[in-house]
Amino acid sequence: MNAANEEAVGAFIQERIGLTEIPHVIEAVMNSHSNQPALDIETILEADRYARLAALSEIEKLEKTPTIVAG
């Protein structure tokens, strides 16, 4: 799930999401992923691709959600 973390941190650095949204992105990806044995490099690369795409999808959802600022 390091790939999800990399995408979330990248989105934070680009100011697309807030710092506190990074764990939400990672949690959402982890909850949607089904674990499989890492028997070969193809399986590992597919898990990486899946995590990145799922993270980007979560980031897009967060970008579309209006932020309420207390004040």
N, C-alpha and C positions, 0 to 999 in steps of 0.2 A: 504494500500500500504506500510505499515511498513515492510512487509516481503520483498518487493523489495529493500527497503532501507537497510535492514539487509544484504541481499545477496551482494549488491553493496559495502557496507562498508567492508564486509568480503573480497571481491575480492581485494579491495584497500589495505587492511592490508596485504594480501598475495602477494601484488605487481603484481597482474594480470591485474589491470586497474589503470589509473591515477586518481588523486583526482577530476579533472574536468570532468571525465567521469561518476561519480556517478549520477549527475542529469540527464544525458542522459539516463542511465539505468532506472531510476525511471520514467522519462517522457515517454519512450517507453512502459513500462508496463502499465502506466496509460492510454495511448492512445489506447492500445489494449484491455483493460478491459471493460466489460459492467456491469454497476452497477445493483445490484439486492437487494431487501430488505433482511435484515439479520433476517429472520424469525426463524431460528434454528441454532444450533451449526454446523450442517453438512454444511450448506450454507457458514458459516463463515470459516470453515476449508477448504472448497473447494476453496474459494477466496484466502486464504493464500497459498495453494498448487499451484494454478494457478500463483500467483504473483511470487513465488519463482522460478518456472520452467521458466516463461517468463523472469525473471531477469537473470537467468543462461544462457538462450539462447542469450540474448543481450550481456552478458559478454563474451561469447564464440566468438561472432561476433567481438567484440572489440579486443579480443586477436589475432584474425586472421588478423586484419587490421594493415598494417605497419604504424608505427609512423614516421612522418617527423619531424626532429629536425632542427630548423633554426640555422644557425651558421655562 
